[in-house]
């Protein structure tokens, strides 16, 4: 019985880690995509259009924010931030 519980817990932890890693990868991929869109707009004649220029500025800011969040989450402080957030939400 103990071995089954240990296997179950290890499988659960592995699934949580895979889900967490997948979220971080999606975050970084979205940041890279937004940065690419920003650079594409700013280095073509689309920058002359005021709406496209605003879209370019927004996507550049969102890309920087997503990349910074991805770096923080994937660092050693990510676990501490997640644990702190869980403690706050349980109160």
Beta strands, then each sheet from edge to edge (+ up, - down):
end
